[in-house]
Amino acid sequence: MPSKVTKLDRLRIERLVWMLDQRLYDLPRKSRIAKRREVRANLLEASADHGAREALRRIGTSGTLAREYRGAEFGDSPRHSWIAATYFATLVPLLLNFVLSEAANAYAQALSAAHAAPGTFTWSGIGYLQSPLTFTVDQGGTTHSGGAWTPAVYAGWLAGTIACGRLWRLLPTPSGRRQTPATES
């Protein structure tokens, strides 16, 4: 029995389409847009025929639907994740810079609290993470320079980004092409 699709039904359909779209960011843009339009059109048609509640129940959750679309597009093998790589590449420097600057500030405060004689002091920094820091104490004020990341930190940052995002999966297979799921005839 056909039923009219209300504004509330359209909102519920748009919510599912939006949640699906958020889970399909691994897909190419054109493919993602096509899937979004297809799901919206199918849900509107099914809602007119059976009601929005039944149409949404039959289609399932956005997570299940997204997993099926990604599996159809890329196969069921594990994939890379640009989002995870970006999070790691962005958050690790922020955290590391915070820790290293706090350590340098603590050393500078220790020099000020100890009323160190005016002059230059060198601190080796946190081993393997930063270069030595030079502190200059003059009339109760302390300034510092140095403390750059070491090459080991840059190498670890790059390796961590690749590992966290599983970016090695972007490399072609030894046969020179990506593996694709077997198609049925």
C-alpha positions as CSV (number, residue, x, y, z in Angstrom):
1,M,0.0,0.0,0.0
2,P,1.6,3.3,-1.1
3,S,2.2,5.9,1.5
4,K,3.2,9.5,1.5
5,V,6.8,10.3,2.5
6,T,6.7,12.9,5.2
7,K,9.3,15.5,6.1
8,L,10.2,13.4,9.2
9,D,10.7,10.3,7.0
10,R,13.0,12.4,4.6
11,L,15.0,13.5,7.6
12,R,15.4,9.9,8.8
13,I,16.5,8.9,5.3
14,E,19.0,11.8,5.0
15,R,20.4,10.9,8.4
16,L,21.2,7.4,7.2
17,V,22.6,8.7,3.9
18,W,24.8,11.2,5.8
19,M,26.0,8.5,8.2
20,L,26.8,6.2,5.2
21,D,28.7,9.0,3.5
22,Q,30.8,9.6,6.5
23,R,31.8,5.9,6.5
24,L,32.6,5.9,2.8
25,Y,35.5,8.4,2.8
26,D,37.9,5.7,1.6
27,L,36.0,5.5,-1.7
28,P,36.8,7.9,-4.6
29,R,34.6,11.0,-4.6
30,K,32.5,10.2,-7.7
31,S,31.9,6.7,-6.4
32,R,30.9,8.0,-3.0
33,I,28.5,10.5,-4.5
34,A,26.9,7.8,-6.8
35,K,26.4,5.5,-3.8
36,R,24.8,8.2,-1.8
37,R,22.4,9.1,-4.6
38,E,21.5,5.5,-5.2
39,V,20.8,4.8,-1.5
40,R,18.7,7.9,-1.2
41,A,16.7,7.2,-4.3
42,N,16.1,3.5,-3.3
43,L,15.0,4.5,0.2
44,L,12.6,7.2,-1.0
45,E,11.1,4.7,-3.4
46,A,10.9,2.0,-0.8
47,S,9.4,4.5,1.7
48,A,6.7,5.3,-0.7
49,D,5.9,1.7,-1.2
50,H,6.3,0.2,2.3
51,G,6.8,3.2,4.7
52,A,10.1,4.8,5.9
53,R,10.3,2.7,9.0
54,E,10.2,-0.6,7.1
55,A,12.6,0.7,4.3
56,L,15.2,1.7,6.9
57,R,14.8,-1.6,8.8
58,R,15.3,-3.5,5.6
59,I,18.4,-1.6,4.5
60,G,20.2,-2.2,7.8
61,T,22.7,0.0,9.5
62,S,25.0,2.5,7.8
63,G,28.0,0.6,9.1
64,T,27.0,-2.7,7.5
65,L,26.0,-1.0,4.3
66,A,29.3,1.0,4.2
67,R,31.3,-2.2,4.8
68,E,29.5,-3.9,1.9
69,Y,30.1,-1.0,-0.4
70,R,33.8,-0.8,0.5
71,G,34.1,-4.6,0.1
72,A,32.5,-4.3,-3.4
73,E,34.8,-1.5,-4.4
74,F,38.2,-2.7,-2.9
75,G,37.6,-6.3,-2.0
76,D,37.6,-7.7,1.6
77,S,41.4,-7.5,2.1
78,P,42.7,-5.0,4.6
79,R,43.2,-1.5,3.2
80,H,45.3,1.6,4.0
81,S,43.9,4.5,6.0
82,W,44.7,8.0,5.1
83,I,42.8,9.2,8.1
84,A,44.8,7.2,10.6
85,A,48.1,8.3,8.9
86,T,47.0,11.9,9.1
87,Y,46.1,11.7,12.7
88,F,49.4,10.1,13.6
89,A,51.4,12.5,11.4
90,T,49.6,15.5,13.0
91,L,49.2,14.5,16.7
92,V,52.7,13.0,17.3
93,P,54.6,16.3,16.6
94,L,52.2,18.2,18.7
95,L,52.6,15.9,21.6
96,L,56.4,15.5,21.2
97,N,56.9,19.3,20.9
98,F,54.8,19.8,24.0
99,V,56.8,17.2,26.0
100,L,60.2,18.6,24.8
101,S,59.2,22.2,25.5
102,E,58.0,21.3,29.0
103,A,61.3,19.6,29.7
104,A,63.2,22.6,28.5
105,N,61.0,25.0,30.5
106,A,61.5,22.8,33.6
107,Y,65.3,23.1,33.2
108,A,65.1,26.8,32.7
109,Q,62.9,27.1,35.9
110,A,65.4,25.0,37.8
111,L,68.2,27.4,36.8
112,S,66.1,30.4,37.8
113,A,65.1,28.8,41.1
114,A,68.6,27.9,42.0
115,H,69.7,31.5,41.3
116,A,72.4,30.3,38.9
117,A,75.2,32.7,38.2
118,P,75.0,34.6,35.0
119,G,76.4,32.6,32.1
120,T,75.8,29.8,29.6
121,F,74.7,26.3,30.6
122,T,74.3,23.4,28.3
123,W,71.8,20.6,28.7
124,S,72.0,17.5,26.6
125,G,68.2,17.3,26.3
126,I,66.2,14.1,26.2
127,G,68.4,11.5,24.7
128,Y,67.8,10.4,21.1
129,L,64.9,12.9,20.8
130,Q,66.5,16.3,20.7
131,S,69.8,18.1,20.2
132,P,71.5,19.8,23.1
133,L,70.0,23.0,24.5
134,T,72.0,26.1,25.4
135,F,70.6,28.2,28.3
136,T,71.7,31.7,28.9
137,V,71.2,33.2,32.4
138,D,71.4,36.9,32.6
139,Q,70.1,39.2,35.4
140,G,67.6,36.5,36.6
141,G,66.2,35.9,33.2
142,T,66.8,32.6,31.3
143,T,66.6,32.1,27.6
144,H,67.4,28.9,25.6
145,S,68.1,27.8,22.1
146,G,68.6,24.5,20.4
147,G,66.6,21.3,21.2
148,A,65.8,20.4,17.6
149,W,64.5,16.9,16.7
150,T,67.2,14.4,15.9
151,P,67.1,12.4,12.7
152,A,66.0,9.4,14.7
153,V,62.8,11.2,15.6
154,Y,62.1,12.1,11.9
155,A,62.7,8.5,10.9
156,G,60.4,7.2,13.7
157,W,57.7,9.8,12.8
158,L,57.8,8.6,9.1
159,A,57.8,4.9,10.1
160,G,55.0,5.5,12.6
161,T,52.9,7.3,10.0
162,I,53.4,4.5,7.5
163,A,52.6,1.8,10.1
164,C,49.6,3.6,11.6
165,G,48.0,4.2,8.2
166,R,49.1,0.9,6.8
167,L,50.4,2.8,3.8
168,W,52.5,0.0,2.4
169,R,49.2,-1.4,1.1
170,L,49.2,1.3,-1.5
171,L,52.2,-0.3,-3.2
172,P,51.4,-2.4,-6.3
173,T,51.7,-6.1,-6.0
174,P,54.8,-7.8,-7.5
175,S,52.8,-8.6,-10.7
176,G,52.6,-4.8,-11.3
177,R,48.9,-4.4,-10.6
178,R,46.7,-4.2,-7.5
179,Q,44.8,-7.3,-6.4
180,T,41.1,-7.1,-7.2
181,P,38.4,-9.3,-6.0
182,A,37.4,-12.2,-8.2
183,T,34.4,-11.3,-10.3
184,E,31.6,-13.7,-10.9
185,S,30.7,-14.6,-14.5
